[in-house]
Structures are given as C-alpha cells and as structure tokens.
Amino acid sequence: MIPLVVRPEPQNYSLCEALRRAGHQPVATPLLRFAPGAGLEQAPALLSELASGDYVIAVSVQAVNFADNALKTRGLPWPDVTYVAVGEATGRAFAAVGVTALVPDDPRSEGMIALPQLQDPAGRRAVILRGDGGRDMMAPTLTRRGARVDYCEVYRRCYRDDADGELVKQWRRLGVDSIIITSGGLLQHLFQLAANSAKDWLLSRLLIVPSIRVVEQAKTLGFTHIINAKGASDPALLSALDERKRNDRQ
C-alpha cells in the first residue's frame, strides 16, 4: 500500500522505515513540528515545588522531552512524586529520563483518571505537562476530587501550511491510498489542507487512527473507511495497515 505519514519527526522517519520493511511504499510528509511553549520557562520552578505524594502527569512524549530539557538546563532533577503517562510511548519517554510512570490500559484522559492511584488526590498537587490547547478533562476531574491542579504548556504545535495546494496534488500524483493519523489535531489540520476539489478524494482514502475518539472525529468529518489501530506506536499502526492489506488479498 501507499500510506501517507504526516506525524512529526523523528517519529515520521521511524514509522516510514518500518512500513518499508513490511513492503509498503510510504509517502512522508510531516505536517507538524513542536516549539517551546508559553509555560516552559516556569516548568522547573513549578516541578521543584512538588512534594512526595504529589503528581506529574504527561499527555505526550513531547511534554516529557521539553520538560526534561528545561530541568537539565537548570541542573535540576525530576521530583520524587507519582508520575502518570497517557500511554506506552509517553511511559517510555519517562523511563528514558530515569522516571517510572503509571501507564493506563486506555491511552486517553479517561484512562488516566480511572487509575486507582488518582481516585483520592485530595490535598495533593498535580502538574499536567502538555502542549497548547488540548482536552480539558483531567484538571476539572482531579479538582473535583480535591487536588490542586496546574496546567503547564511546555510546548506548542506548529502546523505546516499548504496555501497553494501543492501537497495534496503531490499525494494524488504518488497514488496515496491510505493515511496514517496519530492525533485528532493532525486529522483536523489535514482535512483543512484539502481544497474543496480534493475533499472527495481525501475522504475516500483508508484512514488508520490511534483511538476510538479519533474514529468518531473522522466519521464526523465524513471519512467512511477507518481502522482503529488502538495505539499510536509503530507496531500498532503497522499491524492495522497490514490487516487491511491481508484482507484485500483474500
């Protein structure tokens, strides 16, 4: 198959390499990069104020990496608290900086707030490391449970533009038959990039997404051929695409 891969680097490169090894012909077009967020400068001081029993919650790999760089710049360690990662990839990012994190089976905000360790946070502090925008489920839920919560936007998203529509024209010329999407934000941006004349083409592509939430978002936009990979890791995305490839051969 000829899947379009729009996730940011370096994850784009690693996924495309895995796809090539599996016999696919990926088209790599990163549509997103990350830059320091408005709260990055305050992150070290905010984390240093935490005490044993408090929480640090990261909603992405980028949240961990940007915060870690900020701490290292000031010669500060990660605090001795309870860590929560949204999914396996974010858990591995924590492990890479020497931190052990709780990882829910459900890689969403819903999965994190369902963890037993977050059911009674009354009197404790929680710092949520994230990018600009994002969902607002975690803070209200933890606040209702008695925690004092601070959002810390350590990075911001910078989406690639395509004012002249050349990217979409290129994808069509290369015969893209499927699209691998790893977040709702990327899906929305991709949809907005397609000119009105290309909407039908875009919506007719096979779409590989990481979660049921993005499945529902894709349906709302008009996509009809959708596979839920149930994760954003390279193996999960590759397995979902290979499943479709096997079914096509039968």
N, C-alpha and C positions, 0 to 999 in steps of 0.2 A: 504494500500500500504506500501511498504518498501522503504522509501526515504533515500538517503544518504545526510547527512547535513554536509557540510565542512566549514561553516563560522566560524570565530574565536569566542572564549569565550569573554564575557559571553553570547553573542547573540545566540551561538550554543545551550546552555542549555535551554534558554527560548523558542526557536523555537521548540526544541525537546519535551519539556513539552507540548506545545500547540498541536503538532502533535499527541502525545499520547492521550491527552484528546479527540481528534477528531477520535480516533480509528485506527490511523496509527502505524506502527512499525519502527520508525526512527533508522538509524544507525549513531551515532555521531562520526565524525572523523574530528576535526578541523585541517585544513591544513595551517592555518596562525595565527601568533601572531604579536604583534606590539612592537617595541622598540623605545627609544628616537632617534629622527632624528638629522641630522647634523646641522640644524638651530635652535634647541630647546633652546640652551643657549642664542641666540641672540633675541629670540622672545619677552621677556619682554621689552627690550630696544626699539625694533622696534615698538611695540604696543604703548608704552608710548609716542613716538614721534608724534603720530597721533593727529589731531585736529578735532574739530566739523566740520562735513561736509565730513570727510574722510570715508573710508570704511574698514571693516574687512570682508573677505569672507572665509567661511569654506566649504571644499569639502567633509567632512565626520565627523561622531561623534568623531572618534579618534583625528581629528585635534583640535576639541574644547577641548576635555578632556586633551590632552597633553599640550596645551597652557594654559589652566586654572591651571593645576598643577604647571607650570613654574611661572605663575603670583603669585600664592599663596605662593610659596616658597620664593619669594622676597617681599611679603606683598603688592603687587600692585593690584589695581582694573582693571577691563576691562575698556578701554577708552570710553568716551562719543562720539560715532560715529554711523554711519549707519552699521548695520550688515546684512549679507546675508548668508543664509544656502542653501545648494544644495537641500535638501529635508526635509520632515517632521521629520525624525529621528534626523537629524542634528539640525533642529529648536528646537526640544525638548531638545537636549543636551545644546544648548544655554540657553534655558529657565531655565534649572536646575542650571545654574551658574548665574542666575539673569539678563540675557540679552534677549531682544526681537529682533528677527531677521525676515527679509523678507524671505518668502519661495515661490519659483515659483511653478506653477502647473506642469511644466515639470521638473522632478528631474535630470537634467543634466546641463552641462555648457551652453548648448543652452538656457535652461530655465532661467538661471541666467542672461545672457547677454541680454535677452529680457525684463527684468523687467524695467518698466518706470523710476525707480529711478537710473538706471545705463546708461541711454541714453545720459546724458550730464555731464560726470565726469571731464570735462576739468579743469585743475588747482588743482585737488584734488589728494590725495594719496590713494592707495588701497594696503592692505596687504592680500595676499592669503595664508591661512593656509592649508597645505596639507602634504601628505606623499612623500616619494622618488618616483621620476618618475611622472607618471600621465599625463593627457592630457594637452596640451599647447594652448588651445583655449582662455581662459579667459584673460591672460595677453596681448597677441597681440591685441585683440579686444578693451580692455579698453585703451591700449596705443594709438591706432589709434584714439580713441575718446578724447584724450588729458589728460588722467590720468597718474600719475607716479605710477608704479606698482612694488611691491616687492613680490616675492615668498618666503615663509618661510616653509621649510620642517621640521615640528616639530616631525614627526615620520617616521619610516621606516618599511617596511614589511619583515617578516622573514617566509619564506615558509617551510613547513615540507617536508623532503626528504623521498624517499621510494626506495632506491637503489636495494634492493633485491626483490621488487615487492610484498611483503607480504600484503600490504594494499589492493591492487587490488584483490589478491587471497581471502582475508577475505571478501571483499564486495561481491564477486561472491558466496562464500560459504553461506553467510547470505541471499542470494536471493534478493539483491538490484534491484529494478525495476524502480527506478526514482532517479533523482539527483536534489537537490535544490542548485542553484548557485546565489550568491549575488553580484558578480562583474566580470568584464572581466578578471582581473588578476587571480582570483581563477579558472575561466574556463580554461585559458591557462595553468596554473600550473597542474590542474587535467589532462588535455589532455596529457601533457608531462610525467606525472607519469605512465600512462598506457603503459605497454610494447607493442611491436608490435603485439604480440599474443593476447593482450586484447583489441586492438583498436576496432575491430568489436563489441565486447560485449559492450564497453563503448558507442559507437556511436548509439547503438540500444536502450539505456535507454531513458525514458522520461526525458526531461530536463525542469526545471522550472527556468526562468531567470527574472531579475528585470526590463529590459528595451528593447526597440527596438534595441538599439545599441548592446546589448549583444546577442539578437536574430540573428542579422546579423553576428556577430563574430562566433556564434555557427554554423550557416549554412556554413560559410567558412571552418570550421574545419571538417564538414561532418555530423553533427547531423541533424536528419530529424524529430524527434518528439519533438517539442519545444512549450512551453506555455509561453507567456509573462504575468507575474504577475502584471506588471505596477507599481512596487514598491518593496522595499526590506524589508518592515515591516512584522512582523509575520502574521498579519491578511491577508495581500495581498498574501503572499506566500502560506498560508494555504488555502485560498479561491481558488487559482489556482489549487492546488493539489486536493482539494475536487471536483472541477468542472470536472476534469478528472475521478475521482472515480465515480461520479454520471453518467457520460456519459457511463462508462464501464458497469454499471448496467442496462442501458436501452436496 
